């Protein structure tokens, strides 16, 4: 439990209140603390860098009628607010702190500490833990060695320096907020800071800007692909007239699909090529307008994301006659684009990657005429006992999608109307991977599709014995440390998955790899891991989540996003290099160089 003394900083109070400092120096009052308790709290003065009286009142309008000189906002927080999980500063996001610090969450659940904010005040700030997406200690201290030296001398914590001095000085403390950009683009903010109405641009954004639809930075970069090839992308649309559409009521509907294809592009000798071919937008603008509001994000949120893919389809690199093909299947309610970090990285290493957009299984799909189809949410029953049948019916449809797309890729290789893929697809070296429900689709497809030579499932959920069958091709299971929440439905599905996923591994009769990554949750196997600081900044309450089926499948673990993406990319590339390119991949057979990874391998040479 935090006491008034825990929340008071004498140095901060005297620095921010020179009249009080003078009174203390002249012996009129004994200390800043005495002044604050007697007068300052009632006057709305702040006791430390971690308590903002105006913010607390603005964020809790239900308190307006309760606050008086006799019962201040500070009194409310000490007596009630800290126990109710309220934050007294815009620089502390309880949801962010909980996700990034599972040890603290566990301690709070065990009643070992009052709450998340209490832990931050008593321990977290001194330990350098991040209180919100706008502050990452390593980022701040590496860029400001003068501050690192002061922190090393225990003169103050890094976050205290940032709030008291650094933010006002325009120093950046994380990748998700650019103070120079914010000040330059919003004149009213610059004027307010210069006039002393606000301490900094980041304070404005946290209190007002994100709710006003302002941007925190000009762009946010996805991880740069590690391969030697530049990456291009193009989209194909196909209609399977032989299959009625099961997800709609119209008996005349047939199955329609789109496939995004990432491929190794041609090197160019033109120095201005990056300006001639700007990066591909992360999402089709029509999709962005449909998806972002569902995720409690601003409509233009995905405009901020900078991919490493050319927006204009060019030519497949002629460095090789053709390239192995890897298909990808997305998660239930997700989009292929949400896995761009993995797709473009494989393409940069000499793969042609075909990401299937499973219409009605995806969160939304857009077609050339501008039609947008939404995730068929009604297809999933609310009764958990009926869920298995619906998922089995859906996976039957998505596996047929895969076989259908393989047929279409063969046709494109023979004669692509656009000319991009003609003679470039080596379908004798074809593999597949997928995440979540896409991992189920990958597993089920490898059980029956002989044209695929290797497969990898990223935290694929096996909740039915009907999904467990022998696989002869090389197969890799990549597992999160935690997949499901401890809820009724989470325990129901997680219990089944904990039985059938290991059973599937035992039925891998070819080379088999099973690896688990410590610190990951289910959504770390997507771009959500690297985008999480940005989504948490713009959606501090909902964290960029739609708020449905909250059983843990949209959770992020404490591992840093760049770290998890790097680990996953290394294993995916090594696996497909070994079994589609016949290249040595010692990463699969040896102890992992990544301390977060535990590997079990069988028949791997």
C-alpha positions in Angstrom: 0.0 0.0 0.0 1.3 3.4 -1.0 1.4 6.1 1.7 1.6 9.8 1.2 5.4 9.6 1.9 5.8 7.0 -0.9 4.2 9.4 -3.4 6.1 12.5 -2.3 9.4 13.7 -3.7 10.9 16.6 -1.8 13.3 17.6 -4.6 10.6 17.5 -7.3 8.2 19.5 -5.2 10.7 22.3 -4.4 11.9 22.4 -8.0 8.3 22.8 -9.4 7.2 25.2 -6.6 9.9 27.9 -6.2 7.6 29.8 -3.8 7.6 26.8 -1.5 11.4 26.4 -1.9 11.9 30.0 -0.8 9.6 29.5 2.2 11.6 26.4 3.2 14.9 28.2 2.7 13.7 31.1 4.9 12.4 28.8 7.6 8.7 29.7 7.1 7.8 26.1 6.6 9.7 23.0 7.8 9.7 21.2 4.5 8.1 20.7 1.1 6.2 17.7 2.5 4.8 19.8 5.4 3.6 22.4 2.9 2.1 19.8 0.6 0.1 18.0 3.4 -1.1 21.3 4.9 -1.8 23.3 1.7 -0.3 22.0 -1.5 -2.7 19.0 -2.0 -5.7 21.3 -1.6 -4.2 23.7 -4.0 -3.8 21.0 -6.6 0.0 20.9 -6.5 1.6 17.7 -7.6 3.7 15.8 -5.1 6.1 14.0 -7.5 6.8 13.3 -11.2 4.4 10.3 -10.8 1.3 12.2 -9.7 -0.6 14.6 -11.9 -3.6 16.0 -10.1 -5.2 17.6 -13.2 -4.8 14.3 -15.1 -6.3 12.2 -12.3 -9.4 14.4 -12.1 -9.8 14.6 -15.9 -9.5 10.8 -16.2 -12.0 10.2 -13.4 -14.9 12.6 -13.9 -17.0 10.5 -11.4 -14.9 12.2 -8.7 -15.8 15.8 -9.5 -18.5 16.0 -6.9 -16.4 14.4 -4.2 -13.3 16.5 -4.4 -13.0 19.5 -2.1 -10.2 21.3 -0.1 -11.0 18.8 2.7 -10.9 15.7 0.4 -8.4 16.2 -2.4 -7.6 14.2 -5.5 -4.5 13.0 -3.7 -6.6 11.9 -0.7 -8.8 9.9 -3.0 -6.0 8.1 -4.7 -4.3 7.2 -1.4 -7.5 6.0 0.2 -9.3 4.5 -2.8 -7.8 5.0 -6.2 -4.7 2.9 -5.8 -6.8 -0.1 -4.8 -9.2 0.5 -7.7 -6.4 0.3 -10.2 -6.6 4.0 -11.2 -3.5 5.7 -12.7 -2.5 9.1 -11.4 -0.2 10.0 -14.3 -0.5 9.8 -18.1 3.0 8.2 -18.1 1.8 4.9 -16.5 -0.4 2.5 -18.4 -1.6 -0.3 -16.1 -2.5 -2.7 -19.0 1.0 -2.2 -20.6 2.7 -2.7 -17.2 0.8 -5.9 -16.5 1.6 -7.5 -19.9 5.2 -6.5 -19.8 5.7 -7.7 -16.2 4.0 -11.1 -15.6 5.9 -11.5 -12.4 4.3 -8.3 -11.0 0.8 -9.4 -12.2 1.4 -12.7 -10.3 2.5 -10.8 -7.2 -0.6 -8.6 -7.3 -2.9 -11.7 -7.7 -1.2 -13.2 -4.7 -1.9 -10.0 -2.7 1.8 -9.5 -2.1 1.6 -5.9 -3.3 -1.4 -3.5 -3.6 -1.3 -3.1 -7.3 0.7 -2.5 -10.5 1.3 1.2 -9.8 2.4 0.5 -6.3 5.0 -1.9 -7.6 6.2 0.7 -10.1 6.6 3.3 -7.4 8.3 1.0 -4.9 10.4 -1.0 -7.2 9.8 -0.7 -11.0 11.0 2.8 -11.6 14.4 2.0 -9.9 14.6 -1.3 -11.8 14.2 0.5 -15.1 10.8 -1.1 -16.0 8.8 0.6 -18.7 5.6 2.2 -17.3 4.1 2.8 -20.7 4.9 2.6 -24.5 6.4 6.1 -24.5 9.3 5.2 -22.2 11.8 2.4 -22.7 14.9 2.7 -20.4 17.5 1.1 -22.7 16.4 3.3 -25.6 16.5 6.5 -23.5 19.8 5.9 -21.7 21.6 4.6 -24.9 20.8 7.8 -26.7 21.5 10.0 -23.7 24.8 9.0 -22.0 24.8 12.0 -19.8 21.5 10.8 -18.2 22.8 7.3 -18.0 25.7 8.6 -15.9 23.3 10.4 -13.5 21.1 7.3 -13.2 24.2 5.3 -12.5 25.0 7.6 -9.6 21.5 7.1 -8.2 20.7 10.8 -8.6 17.3 9.9 -10.0 15.7 7.2 -12.1 15.6 7.3 -15.9 11.8 7.8 -16.0 12.0 10.6 -13.5 14.5 12.4 -15.6 12.3 11.9 -18.7 9.2 13.3 -17.1 10.8 16.2 -15.2 13.4 17.3 -17.8 13.8 15.1 -20.9 10.3 15.3 -22.3 10.4 19.1 -22.1 13.9 19.1 -23.7 12.5 17.2 -26.6 14.4 14.0 -25.9 12.9 10.8 -27.3 12.4 7.8 -25.0 10.9 5.2 -27.3 10.4 4.3 -30.9 6.7 5.2 -30.8 6.8 8.9 -30.1 8.9 11.4 -32.0 8.9 14.7 -30.1 10.5 16.7 -32.9 7.9 15.5 -35.4 5.1 16.2 -33.0 6.2 19.7 -32.2 6.9 20.6 -35.8 3.7 19.4 -37.2 1.3 20.7 -34.5 1.9 24.4 -34.0 -0.7 24.7 -31.3 1.1 22.1 -29.2 4.4 24.0 -29.6 2.8 27.2 -28.6 1.2 25.6 -25.5 4.5 24.1 -24.4 6.3 27.4 -25.0 3.7 29.2 -23.0 4.1 26.8 -20.1 0.6 25.4 -20.4 2.0 22.0 -20.9 5.3 20.5 -20.0 5.9 18.7 -23.3 4.6 17.4 -26.5 4.4 13.8 -25.2 2.2 15.0 -22.3 -0.1 16.6 -24.8 -0.3 13.4 -26.8 -1.0 11.3 -23.8 -3.7 13.6 -22.4 -5.3 14.9 -25.6 -3.5 14.1 -28.9 -4.3 10.4 -29.3 -8.0 11.1 -28.6 -7.9 13.9 -31.2 -6.5 11.7 -33.9 -3.0 13.2 -33.9 0.0 11.2 -35.0 2.8 10.4 -32.6 5.4 10.0 -35.4 5.7 10.1 -39.1 6.2 6.4 -39.6 6.9 3.2 -37.7 9.2 0.6 -39.4 8.7 -3.1 -39.4 11.9 -5.1 -39.0 14.2 -4.9 -42.0 14.4 -8.3 -43.9 17.7 -10.0 -43.4 18.1 -11.5 -46.8 20.0 -10.2 -49.8 17.0 -9.7 -52.1 14.7 -6.6 -52.2 11.1 -7.7 -51.8 8.1 -7.0 -54.1 4.5 -8.0 -53.7 1.5 -8.5 -55.9 -2.0 -9.8 -55.4 -4.0 -12.4 -57.4 -7.8 -13.1 -57.2 -9.3 -16.5 -58.0 -12.8 -18.0 -58.1 -13.4 -21.7 -57.5 -16.6 -22.4 -59.3 -16.6 -26.0 -58.2 -17.2 -25.0 -54.5 -20.3 -23.4 -53.1 -19.6 -20.8 -50.5 -20.4 -22.3 -47.1 -20.1 -19.1 -45.1 -23.0 -17.2 -46.8 -26.7 -18.0 -47.1 -26.8 -17.3 -50.9 -26.9 -20.7 -52.6 -25.4 -19.2 -55.8 -22.3 -18.0 -54.0 -19.1 -19.8 -54.9 -15.7 -19.6 -53.2 -13.6 -16.6 -54.1 -10.0 -16.0 -52.8 -7.2 -13.6 -53.0 -3.5 -14.4 -52.6 -0.8 -12.0 -51.8 2.5 -13.0 -53.3 5.8 -11.7 -51.9 8.9 -12.5 -54.1 12.6 -11.6 -54.5 12.8 -8.5 -56.6 15.4 -7.4 -59.1 18.3 -5.4 -57.8 18.4 -1.9 -59.4 21.3 0.3 -60.3 19.1 3.4 -60.1 20.2 5.4 -57.0 16.8 7.0 -56.7 14.9 3.7 -56.7 13.6 4.1 -53.1 11.9 7.3 -54.0 10.6 5.9 -57.3 9.1 2.9 -55.6 7.9 3.9 -52.1 7.2 1.1 -49.6 4.1 -0.8 -49.9 1.2 0.4 -47.7 0.7 -2.0 -44.8 -3.0 -2.4 -45.6 -5.2 -1.7 -48.5 -6.9 1.6 -47.6 -10.4 -0.1 -47.9 -9.2 -2.8 -45.4 -7.7 -0.2 -43.1 -11.1 1.6 -42.8 -12.8 -1.7 -41.9 -10.2 -3.2 -39.6 -8.7 -0.3 -37.5 -12.0 0.8 -35.8 -12.7 -2.9 -34.9 -9.4 -2.8 -33.1 -10.1 0.4 -31.2 -7.5 2.2 -33.3 -7.7 5.4 -35.3 -9.0 4.9 -38.9 -5.6 5.9 -40.4 -3.5 3.9 -37.9 -2.0 1.5 -40.4 -0.8 4.5 -42.5 2.0 4.8 -40.0 3.4 1.4 -40.6 6.4 1.3 -43.0 6.9 -2.0 -44.7 10.0 -3.0 -46.6 8.1 -4.1 -49.7 7.9 -2.2 -53.0 4.4 -0.9 -53.8 4.8 -1.4 -57.5 5.2 -5.0 -58.7 8.4 -5.2 -60.6 10.2 -8.3 -61.8 11.2 -11.5 -60.0 15.0 -11.5 -59.6 16.9 -13.3 -62.4 19.6 -14.3 -59.9 18.1 -17.8 -60.1 16.1 -19.5 -62.8 13.2 -20.1 -60.3 12.5 -20.1 -56.6 11.0 -22.5 -54.0 7.5 -21.7 -53.0 6.1 -21.3 -49.4 2.4 -20.9 -48.8 1.0 -19.2 -45.7 -2.3 -19.5 -43.9 -3.4 -16.8 -41.4 -5.2 -17.1 -38.1 -9.0 -17.0 -37.5 -10.2 -13.4 -37.9 -6.7 -12.2 -38.9 -5.3 -10.9 -42.2 -2.3 -12.1 -44.2 -0.8 -8.7 -43.9 -0.6 -9.1 -40.1 2.3 -11.4 -40.8 4.3 -9.2 -43.1 7.5 -9.4 -41.0 7.7 -13.1 -41.6 6.5 -13.2 -45.2 8.8 -10.5 -46.6 11.8 -11.9 -44.7 11.4 -15.3 -46.4 11.1 -13.6 -49.7 14.3 -11.6 -49.1 16.1 -15.0 -48.7 15.0 -16.3 -52.1 11.5 -17.7 -51.6 8.2 -16.9 -53.4 5.7 -16.6 -50.6 2.0 -17.0 -51.3 -0.2 -15.8 -48.5 -3.8 -17.0 -48.8 -6.6 -14.7 -47.7 -9.2 -17.2 -46.6 -12.4 -15.3 -47.3 -14.8 -15.1 -44.4 -12.1 -16.8 -42.2 -10.1 -13.6 -42.4 -11.0 -10.5 -40.4 -12.0 -8.8 -43.7 -11.2 -9.4 -47.4 -11.3 -6.9 -50.2 -11.9 -7.7 -53.9 -11.2 -5.7 -57.1 -14.6 -4.2 -57.3 -14.2 -2.7 -53.8 -16.5 -5.3 -52.1 -15.4 -6.0 -48.5 -16.4 -9.3 -46.9 -16.2 -9.6 -43.1 -15.2 -12.4 -40.8 -18.1 -14.9 -40.6 -18.5 -14.5 -36.8 -21.9 -16.1 -36.8 -20.5 -19.3 -38.1 -18.8 -19.9 -34.7 -21.3 -21.1 -32.1 -21.4 -19.6 -28.6 -21.7 -23.0 -27.0 -18.1 -24.3 -26.5 -19.3 -27.9 -26.9 -20.3 -27.1 -30.5 -17.1 -25.2 -31.4 -15.2 -28.3 -32.4 -17.6 -29.2 -35.2 -17.6 -25.7 -36.6 -13.8 -25.5 -36.6 -13.5 -28.9 -38.3 -15.9 -27.7 -41.0 -13.9 -24.5 -41.4 -10.5 -26.3 -41.6 -11.9 -28.6 -44.3 -12.7 -25.5 -46.3 -9.3 -23.8 -45.7 -7.4 -27.0 -46.6 -9.3 -27.1 -49.9 -8.3 -23.4 -50.4 -4.7 -24.5 -50.2 -5.0 -27.3 -52.8 -7.0 -24.9 -55.0 -4.2 -22.2 -54.7 -1.5 -24.8 -55.6 -3.4 -25.5 -58.8 -3.6 -21.8 -59.6 0.1 -21.3 -58.9 0.9 -24.0 -61.4 -1.2 -22.2 -64.0 0.6 -18.9 -63.2 3.9 -20.6 -63.5 2.9 -21.8 -66.9 1.5 -18.4 -68.1 1.0 -15.5 -65.7 -1.2 -12.9 -67.4 0.9 -10.2 -65.7 4.1 -11.9 -66.6 5.5 -11.7 -63.1 5.5 -15.3 -62.0 5.8 -17.2 -65.4 8.5 -19.9 -65.0 9.6 -18.5 -61.6 7.8 -21.0 -59.3 9.6 -24.2 -58.5 6.6 -26.1 -57.2 8.6 -29.2 -56.8 10.1 -27.4 -53.8 6.9 -26.2 -52.0 6.3 -25.8 -48.3 3.7 -24.2 -46.0 3.4 -22.5 -42.7 0.6 -20.9 -40.7 -0.3 -19.3 -37.4 -3.1 -20.3 -35.0 -6.0 -21.5 -37.1 -3.5 -21.3 -40.0 -1.3 -23.6 -38.1 -4.3 -26.1 -38.0 -4.7 -25.6 -41.7 -1.0 -26.2 -42.3 -1.1 -29.4 -40.2 -4.2 -30.7 -41.9 -2.9 -29.9 -45.3 0.4 -31.7 -44.8 -1.5 -34.7 -43.7 -3.1 -35.1 -47.1 -1.4 -32.9 -49.8 1.6 -34.7 -51.4 2.6 -31.5 -53.3 4.0 -30.0 -50.1 7.4 -31.1 -49.0 7.6 -29.3 -45.6 5.4 -27.5 -43.1 5.6 -25.4 -40.0 2.8 -24.6 -37.5 3.2 -21.4 -35.4 1.2 -22.1 -32.2 -1.4 -24.0 -34.1 -4.3 -25.1 -31.9 -5.2 -28.8 -32.1 -8.4 -29.1 -30.1 -9.8 -32.2 -31.7 -8.6 -35.8 -32.1 -9.8 -35.6 -35.7 -7.0 -33.1 -36.4 -4.3 -35.6 -35.3 -2.9 -37.7 -38.2 0.4 -38.9 -39.4 2.7 -36.6 -41.4 5.6 -38.0 -43.4 7.0 -34.7 -44.6 9.4 -32.6 -42.4 7.4 -30.6 -39.9 8.1 -28.0 -37.3 5.9 -27.0 -34.4 6.6 -23.6 -32.8 4.9 -23.1 -29.5 4.2 -20.0 -27.3 4.9 -20.2 -23.6 1.3 -19.3 -23.0 -1.6 -19.7 -25.4 -4.8 -19.6 -23.4 -6.0 -17.5 -20.5 -7.2 -19.1 -17.3 -10.9 -18.8 -18.2 -13.6 -21.4 -18.6 -13.3 -21.4 -22.4 -9.5 -21.1 -22.2 -9.2 -24.1 -19.9 -11.7 -26.0 -22.1 -9.7 -25.4 -25.3 -6.3 -25.4 -23.7 -6.9 -28.8 -22.1 -7.7 -30.3 -25.4 -4.7 -28.6 -27.1 -2.3 -29.8 -24.4 -3.3 -33.4 -25.3 -3.5 -33.3 -29.0 -0.5 -31.1 -29.9 2.0 -33.5 -28.3 0.1 -36.4 -29.9 0.6 -34.8 -33.3 4.3 -34.4 -32.7 4.5 -38.2 -32.0 2.9 -38.8 -35.4 5.5 -36.9 -37.3 7.4 -39.7 -39.1 9.8 -37.5 -41.0 12.2 -34.9 -39.6 10.4 -33.3 -36.6 11.2 -30.2 -34.7 9.3 -28.9 -31.7 10.4 -25.6 -30.1 9.0 -23.3 -27.5 9.9 -19.7 -27.0 9.9 -18.4 -23.5 8.2 -15.0 -22.9 5.8 -15.4 -25.9 2.0 -15.5 -26.0 -0.2 -16.5 -28.9 -0.1 -13.2 -30.8 3.7 -12.9 -30.7 3.7 -15.0 -33.8 2.4 -12.1 -35.9 3.3 -8.4 -36.5 1.3 -7.6 -33.4 4.4 -8.3 -31.3 6.4 -5.5 -33.0 3.4 -3.2 -33.4 2.3 -3.7 -29.8 4.0 -0.6 -28.4 2.2 1.5 -31.0 -1.2 -0.1 -30.6 -0.9 0.2 -26.8 0.0 3.9 -27.2 -3.1 4.6 -29.4 -5.4 2.2 -27.6 -4.3 2.2 -23.9 -7.5 0.6 -22.6 -8.2 -2.0 -25.3 -4.6 -2.4 -26.5 -5.8 -2.6 -30.1 -8.0 -5.6 -29.5 -11.6 -6.1 -30.8 -12.8 -7.4 -27.4 -14.3 -10.7 -28.6 -13.3 -14.3 -27.8 -11.0 -13.0 -25.1 -9.4 -16.3 -24.2 -5.8 -15.3 -24.6 -5.4 -15.8 -28.3 -4.8 -12.0 -28.8 -2.3 -11.7 -26.0 1.3 -10.5 -26.2 4.0 -11.8 -23.9 6.7 -9.9 -22.2 9.4 -10.6 -24.8 10.4 -7.7 -27.0 8.7 -7.8 -30.4 11.9 -7.4 -32.4 13.4 -10.3 -30.4 10.5 -12.7 -31.0 10.3 -11.8 -34.7 14.0 -12.4 -35.1 13.9 -15.8 -33.4 10.9 -16.9 -35.4 12.4 -15.7 -38.7 15.7 -17.5 -38.0 13.9 -20.8 -37.4 11.5 -20.5 -40.3 14.4 -19.7 -42.7 16.6 -22.5 -41.3 13.8 -25.0 -41.6 12.8 -24.2 -45.2 16.5 -23.8 -46.2 17.1 -27.3 -45.0 14.0 -29.0 -46.5 13.3 -26.9 -49.6 16.8 -25.9 -50.6 18.7 -28.8 -49.2 21.1 -26.5 -47.3 22.7 -27.3 -44.0 20.8 -25.8 -41.1 22.6 -26.6 -37.8 20.2 -24.4 -35.9 17.6 -27.2 -36.1 19.7 -30.0 -34.7 21.8 -28.2 -32.0 21.1 -26.5 -28.8 19.5 -23.2 -29.5 21.8 -20.1 -29.4 18.7 -18.2 -28.2 18.3 -18.7 -24.4 14.5 -18.2 -24.7 14.2 -21.3 -27.0 13.8 -24.9 -25.9 14.1 -27.4 -28.8 13.3 -31.1 -29.3 14.3 -32.5 -32.6 13.9 -36.0 -34.2 15.3 -37.4 -37.4 16.9 -34.0 -38.2 20.2 -34.3 -40.1 
